[in-house]
Amino acid sequence: MAGKQKRKKQKEPPVPALLPNPLGTEMPNYITYHMTWAETLLAAALAFAAGGICSQVFYGGLFLRDGEPTLLTYISAAIFIIGVGGAAVVLFLPVRRDQLRKKRQDALKLQFRDMLESVTASLAAGGTVYQAFESAYGDICLQYGDGADLARELEQLLQAPQSGVKLEEMLQDFAVRSGCEDIESFSSVFTVCYSTGGNMRDVMRRTHDIITDKMAVSAEIETKITSNRLELNVITAAPVFLMLMLRATNESFAEKFATPGGVAAITVAIVIFVFAARWGRKIMEVRG
């Protein structure tokens, strides 16, 4: 009887950094963030340096003979520097990538809020929807520069009518790529309201008020947990300074860390502490 063959789990393809919009132009996919070579090298260098230093704080001074370093001491130091430094790079790069992605999405939401304010003012003055977006494009360029993400999105949106593409399609595509719940909700409401001839001025005004209120609440929460985040950062760095103090002030106690039992105990403690620190950061993450 032939056994069932296990299906190999197919590796998911990487999320593309650019996606074509309805006009066929490659535009940013804000759901992900692809770090540049400079950003990657800088983050990797900092993580490797921090990991290498910490490895010597916790695992330095192995295989000493009469208090003097031996060849095995230098070999073990190199192994731990490479191993811990490499692990730090592997752990830190996804964190840094997520930080940059969130920073970009937060900037996009801020620009989108200001765009709605401009569109609402233009509609209140009697302008058409297209004219309102045209006015918003000029305001965004003045405020954030023509290289801003939303400025490029509005530039593409204003080209849609000349290419036979509806504004709703452009907004829906932008909403999907943005990964922002507020923009997706606005796109859905705009599509229904614009196609049925609803009151666009009220829709824009209410959407702007809702997004502004949500951002104000998120900012208030962020302010309140800033002290807790600072405490977490201090607690995260505390073991390194504690170990440095023990090694500097008590040589006999520090020698116990160089034993097999000491290395095992330190390793277990570090694993538990890293897990706790990452869990703490996840708990304090504010989702706007």
RAJO-V168905 format. One line per field, one symbol per residue. ss: DSSP state (@ for helix, = for strand, . for the rest). phi: phi as a letter, one per 20 degrees, with the letter a starting at -180 (. if undefined). burial: I if it has 9 or more other C-alpha atoms within 8 Angstrom, else O. Layout:
ss = ???
phi = ???
burial = ???
This chain:
ss = .................===.....===........@@@@@@@@@@@@@@@@@@@@@@@.....=..=..@@@@@@@@@@@@@@@@@@@@@@@@@@@@@@@@@@@@@@@@@@@@@@@@@@@@@@....@@@@@@@@@@@@@@@@....@@@@@@@@@@@.@@@...@@@@@@@@@@@@..@@@@@@@@@@@@@@@@...@@@@@@@@@@@@@@@@@@@@@@@@@@@@@@@@@@@@@@@@@@@@@@@@@@.@@@@@@@@.@@@@@@@@@@@@@@@@@@@@@@@@.....
phi = .ffffffffffffffffccfegenefcfdffcbdfffffffffffffffffffffffedfmflfclmdfdfffffffffffffffffffffegfffffffffffffffffffffffffffffffenffffffffffffffffednfefgfffffffffefgfdmdfffffffffffffmdfffffffffffffffdmfefffffffffffffffffffffffffegffffffffffeggffffffffedbfffffffeegfffffffffffffffffffffffefede
burial = OOOOOOOOOOOOOOOOIOIIIIIOOOOOIIOIIOOOOOOIOOIIIOIIIIIIIIIIIIIIIIIIOOOOIIOIIIOIIOOIIIOIIIIIIOOIIOOIIIOIIOOIIOOIIOIIIIIIIIIIOIIOOOIOIOIIIIIIIOIIIOOOIIOIOIIIIIIIIIOIIOOOIOIIIIIIIIIOIIIIOOIIOIIIIIIOIIOOOOOIIOIIIOIIOOIIOIIOOIOOIIOOIOOOIOOIOOOOOOOIOOIIOIIOOOIOIIIOIIIOOIIOOIOOOOOOOOOOIOOIIOOOOOOO
